[in-house]
């Protein structure tokens, strides 16, 4: 009996040894959840999140979550942000914002700092897919998305800035000067076109300088945030000053007591610049053109003390919409085109025979309306600047 059991055991052992070995199957790793963060370098809360929370969150879930950060000031990323938010049914955009699984969180530390880990655990448990939208968006859609917010604000600010008392007074004096020195129709066209081009280019270059300054500050979140707040505060101050000017005008029908106007010393300097370059009308066409260009640049730099009250806040507003630099430059060009529309209009009317006295009468008659428009522009810029912070 023992022999039989031994034989059977030997056969079983040999059979077991003859079976192919069973290989251990590696565990299939679970697919990582996508965690997408949208930030702006000009956002104080974004920088605080990156400094306090971002590295800790990545370290905790580094094996189970794939983390991606989008700087929405980089070209194309803002559209990804908007399309992703749209996929979650979010209409009121804000940043920092995070998308993970079926959750879309806005704000730090309010939502992201409080609920990010719960949203990650839920996405891991239920195998949720993050609704990141990186599909290509057509140029038409991109343009439409960018223009929704500030297009008409830029148009209105440029027009009102062009007809504010500072700029308009210079235009009227310039026409009076050309008339007194009996410039011919051809000379007025030559001088007028050159002057308009110079004013446009001078203000455009000033705006580009402001843009470069603001872009240089983007990495210093607290500094640029303070700058934005101060700019919004100045808009509110200028709003009340414009209201005061309106009250003075309604009471006295004079401009003597107004605060938002060129100081007498700067007015005198502008008159001297115009007289120095254009008093001698017996010059060649090239010299006349160069003189008009020089006058345009010189007058614009001096006049910017007054017109910059609207121009700088508008540049800050454009900068706060961080979609694309190319569109920001487009808005800057648009603003300056609107700024010279009143200037071009005055020159056209001068060519049609209107005298400077008519311009002065028109300015005095409608100065109250201009001040009301200026009040609305300052108030609108204040609201938009605060709304975009």
C-alpha positions in Angstrom: 0.0 0.0 0.0 2.8 2.4 0.9 4.5 1.5 -2.4 1.3 2.3 -4.4 1.0 5.7 -2.6 4.6 6.5 -3.2 4.3 5.6 -6.9 1.2 7.8 -7.3 2.9 10.7 -5.4 5.9 10.4 -7.7 3.7 10.5 -10.8 1.8 13.5 -9.4 5.0 15.3 -8.6 6.4 14.6 -12.1 3.2 15.7 -13.7 3.1 19.0 -11.7 6.7 19.6 -12.6 6.0 19.0 -16.3 3.2 21.8 -16.4 4.2 25.1 -17.9 5.0 27.7 -15.3 2.3 30.2 -14.4 3.6 33.7 -14.9 2.6 36.4 -12.4 0.4 39.0 -14.2 1.4 42.6 -13.5 -1.4 44.8 -12.1 -2.9 47.1 -14.7 -2.3 50.7 -13.5 -5.4 52.8 -13.3 -5.5 55.6 -15.8 -4.5 58.9 -14.2 -7.0 61.6 -13.7 -6.3 64.9 -15.4 -6.1 68.0 -13.2 -6.0 71.3 -15.1 -5.2 74.6 -13.5 -5.8 78.0 -15.2 -3.8 80.9 -13.8 -2.7 84.4 -14.7 0.7 85.9 -13.6 -1.1 89.2 -12.8 -3.5 87.5 -10.4 -2.6 87.7 -6.7 -4.6 84.6 -5.8 -3.1 82.6 -8.6 0.4 83.4 -7.3 -0.6 82.6 -3.8 -2.0 79.2 -4.9 1.2 78.4 -6.7 3.3 79.4 -3.8 1.3 77.7 -1.0 -0.7 74.8 -2.4 0.3 73.7 -5.9 3.5 71.7 -5.1 1.9 70.1 -2.0 -1.1 68.9 -4.1 1.1 67.5 -6.9 3.3 65.7 -4.4 0.3 64.1 -2.7 -1.2 62.7 -5.9 1.8 62.4 -8.2 1.2 58.7 -8.9 -2.5 59.0 -9.6 -3.1 62.4 -11.2 -1.6 64.2 -14.2 -1.3 67.9 -13.4 -1.3 70.6 -16.1 -1.1 74.4 -15.6 -2.2 76.9 -18.3 -1.1 80.5 -18.2 -4.1 82.2 -19.8 -2.0 85.2 -20.8 -0.2 83.0 -23.4 -1.7 82.9 -26.9 -4.5 80.4 -27.3 -4.7 79.4 -23.6 -7.4 81.8 -22.8 -9.6 80.2 -25.5 -8.9 76.8 -24.0 -9.9 78.2 -20.6 -13.2 79.6 -22.0 -14.1 76.5 -24.0 -13.3 74.2 -21.0 -15.5 76.4 -18.7 -18.2 76.2 -21.3 -18.0 72.4 -21.3 -18.8 72.5 -17.6 -21.6 75.0 -18.1 -19.8 77.7 -16.3 -20.7 81.2 -17.6 -19.1 83.5 -15.0 -15.4 83.2 -15.6 -12.7 83.8 -12.9 -9.3 82.6 -12.1 -7.5 80.7 -10.7 -9.8 77.9 -11.9 -9.3 74.2 -11.9 -11.0 71.4 -13.9 -10.8 67.8 -12.6 -13.2 65.0 -13.5 -16.8 66.4 -13.3 -15.8 69.3 -11.1 -14.9 72.9 -12.1 -13.5 75.0 -9.2 -13.0 78.8 -9.2 -11.0 80.8 -6.7 -8.3 80.2 -4.2 -8.5 79.4 -1.3 -12.4 79.4 -1.5 -13.0 76.5 -3.8 -9.7 75.1 -5.0 -8.1 75.1 -1.6 -11.2 73.6 0.0 -12.6 71.2 -2.5 -9.7 70.2 -4.8 -8.7 67.0 -3.0 -12.3 65.9 -2.7 -12.8 66.5 -6.4 -9.7 64.4 -7.1 -10.8 61.5 -4.9 -14.3 61.5 -6.5 -12.8 61.5 -10.0 -10.5 58.6 -9.1 -13.3 56.6 -7.5 -15.8 57.1 -10.3 -13.2 57.1 -13.2 -14.4 60.6 -14.3 -12.9 62.2 -17.4 -11.8 65.9 -17.2 -13.6 68.0 -19.9 -10.5 69.8 -21.1 -11.1 71.5 -24.5 -7.9 71.9 -26.5 -9.5 71.6 -29.9 -8.5 74.2 -32.4 -10.7 77.2 -32.6 -11.1 79.1 -35.8 -9.8 82.6 -36.2 -13.3 84.0 -36.5 -14.3 82.4 -33.2 -11.1 83.6 -31.5 -11.7 87.2 -32.7 -15.4 87.1 -31.6 -14.4 85.8 -28.2 -11.9 88.5 -27.6 -14.0 91.4 -28.9 -17.0 90.6 -26.6 -15.8 92.4 -23.6 -14.1 95.7 -24.4 -14.6 96.7 -28.1 -17.2 99.4 -27.6 -15.6 100.6 -24.4 -12.4 101.2 -26.4 -14.3 103.0 -29.2 -16.2 105.2 -26.8 -13.1 106.1 -24.7 -11.1 107.0 -27.8 -13.8 109.3 -29.2 -14.5 111.0 -25.9 -10.8 111.5 -25.3 -10.5 113.1 -28.8 -13.2 115.6 -28.1 -12.3 116.4 -24.5 -11.6 120.1 -23.9 -7.8 119.6 -23.8 -7.5 118.0 -27.2 -10.3 120.0 -28.9 -8.9 123.4 -27.7 -5.5 122.6 -29.4 -7.3 121.6 -32.6 -9.2 124.9 -32.7 -6.1 126.9 -32.0 -4.3 125.0 -34.8 -7.0 125.8 -37.3 -7.0 129.5 -36.2 -3.2 129.6 -36.7 -3.4 128.2 -40.2 -6.2 130.7 -41.1 -4.4 133.8 -39.6 -1.2 133.0 -41.6 -3.3 132.5 -44.7 -2.3 129.0 -45.6 -3.6 127.8 -48.9 -6.1 125.0 -49.3 -3.2 122.7 -50.6 -1.0 123.7 -47.7 -3.8 123.1 -45.1 -4.3 119.6 -46.5 -0.6 118.9 -46.4 -0.2 120.3 -42.9 -3.4 118.7 -41.6 -2.6 115.2 -42.9 0.9 115.3 -41.5 -0.3 116.6 -38.2 -3.0 113.9 -37.9 -0.5 111.2 -38.8 2.0 112.5 -36.2 -0.6 112.7 -33.4 -1.7 109.1 -34.2 1.9 107.8 -34.2 2.9 109.7 -31.1 -0.1 108.4 -29.0 0.4 104.9 -30.4 4.0 104.9 -29.3 3.0 106.2 -25.9 0.5 103.4 -25.6 3.1 100.8 -26.6 5.4 102.2 -23.9 2.6 101.8 -21.3 2.1 98.2 -22.5 5.8 97.4 -22.2 5.8 98.8 -18.7 2.7 96.7 -17.7 4.1 93.5 -19.3 7.4 94.1 -17.5 5.4 94.2 -14.2 3.5 91.0 -14.8 5.8 88.9 -12.7 5.3 91.2 -9.7 1.8 90.3 -8.8 1.4 92.6 -5.8 3.0 95.6 -7.6 0.7 95.3 -10.7 -2.3 94.6 -8.5 -1.6 97.8 -6.6 -1.1 99.6 -9.9 -4.5 98.4 -11.2 -6.2 99.4 -7.9 -4.5 102.9 -8.1 -5.6 103.3 -11.7 -9.2 102.4 -10.9 -9.0 104.8 -8.0 -7.8 107.6 -10.3 -10.7 106.9 -12.6 -13.1 107.4 -9.7 -11.2 110.7 -8.8 -11.4 111.9 -12.4 -15.1 111.0 -12.5 -15.8 113.4 -9.6 -13.5 116.1 -11.0 -15.4 115.8 -14.3 -18.6 116.2 -12.4 -17.2 119.3 -10.7 -16.3 120.7 -14.1 -19.8 120.1 -15.4 -21.2 121.9 -12.3 -18.9 124.8 -12.9 -19.8 125.1 -16.5 -23.5 124.8 -15.9 -23.2 127.6 -13.3 -20.9 130.0 -15.0 -20.9 129.0 -18.7 -17.1 129.5 -18.6 -14.1 127.2 -18.5 -12.0 129.3 -16.1 -12.7 127.2 -13.0 -12.5 123.8 -14.5 -9.9 121.3 -13.2 -9.6 118.8 -16.0 -8.0 121.0 -18.6 -4.5 121.9 -19.8 -2.7 124.3 -17.4 -2.1 127.8 -18.9 1.7 127.2 -19.0 1.2 124.0 -21.1 -1.3 125.8 -23.4 1.3 128.6 -23.9 4.0 126.0 -24.7 1.8 124.3 -27.3 1.1 127.7 -29.0 4.9 128.3 -29.0 5.6 124.9 -30.6 3.0 125.5 -33.3 4.3 129.0 -34.0 7.9 128.1 -34.0 7.5 125.4 -36.7 4.7 126.8 -38.9 5.0 130.6 -38.6 7.2 130.7 -41.7 4.8 129.5 -44.4 7.1 130.2 -47.3 8.8 126.8 -47.1 9.0 123.8 -49.4 6.4 121.1 -49.3 8.9 118.7 -47.6 9.9 121.2 -45.0 6.2 122.0 -44.3 5.5 118.3 -43.9 8.4 117.8 -41.5 7.3 120.9 -39.6 3.8 119.6 -39.2 5.1 116.2 -38.1 7.3 117.8 -35.5 4.4 119.9 -34.3 2.2 116.8 -34.0 4.7 114.9 -32.0 5.6 117.9 -29.8 2.0 118.9 -29.1 1.0 115.2 -28.4 3.7 114.8 -25.8 2.7 118.0 -24.0 -1.0 117.3 -24.4 -0.6 113.8 -23.0 -0.6 115.4 -19.5 -4.3 116.0 -20.0 -5.5 113.3 -22.4 -3.5 110.6 -20.5 -6.3 110.8 -17.9 -8.3 108.6 -20.2 -5.6 106.9 -22.2 -3.6 105.2 -19.4 -6.7 103.6 -17.7 -7.8 102.4 -21.1 -4.3 100.8 -21.7 -4.6 99.1 -18.3 -8.1 97.9 -19.2 -6.8 96.3 -22.4 -3.9 94.7 -20.5 -6.3 93.1 -18.0 -7.9 91.1 -20.8 -5.0 88.6 -21.3 -6.1 86.9 -24.5 -3.5 87.8 -27.1 -0.9 90.5 -27.5 -1.8 91.0 -31.2 -5.4 91.8 -30.3 -4.3 94.1 -27.5 -2.2 96.1 -30.1 -5.3 96.0 -32.4 -7.3 97.7 -29.6 -4.6 100.2 -29.1 -4.6 101.1 -32.8 -8.5 101.3 -32.6 -8.4 103.6 -29.7 -6.0 106.0 -31.4 -8.0 105.9 -34.6 -11.0 107.0 -32.7 -8.9 109.6 -30.9 -8.0 111.4 -34.2 -11.6 111.2 -35.6 -12.5 114.6 -34.1 -9.1 116.0 -35.3 -9.8 114.8 -38.9 -13.3 116.1 -38.7 -12.2 119.6 -37.8 -9.7 119.6 -40.6 -12.3 118.5 -43.1 -14.7 121.2 -41.9 -11.9 123.7 -42.1 -11.4 122.7 -45.8 -15.1 123.2 -46.4 -14.9 126.8 -45.2 -15.8 126.7 -41.5 -13.8 129.2 -39.4 -12.2 128.7 -36.1 -14.8 130.9 -34.4 -17.5 128.4 -35.5 -15.4 125.6 -33.8 -15.1 127.7 -30.7 -18.8 128.3 -30.6 -19.5 124.7 -31.2 -17.1 123.7 -28.4 -18.7 126.1 -25.9 -22.2 125.1 -26.9 -21.6 121.4 -26.4 -19.0 121.5 -23.6 -21.6 120.2 -21.1 -22.3 117.2 -23.3 -18.6 116.5 -23.6 -18.2 116.6 -19.8 -21.1 114.3 -19.3 -19.5 111.8 -21.8 -16.2 112.2 -20.0 -17.9 111.4 -16.6 -19.5 108.3 -18.2 -16.1 107.2 -19.6 -14.3 107.5 -16.3 -17.1 105.7 -14.4 -17.2 102.9 -17.0 -13.4 102.5 -16.9 -13.6 102.3 -13.1 -16.3 99.6 -13.2 -14.5 97.6 -15.9 -11.1 97.8 -14.1 -12.6 96.6 -10.9 -14.7 93.9 -12.6 -11.6 92.4 -14.2 -9.4 92.3 -11.1 
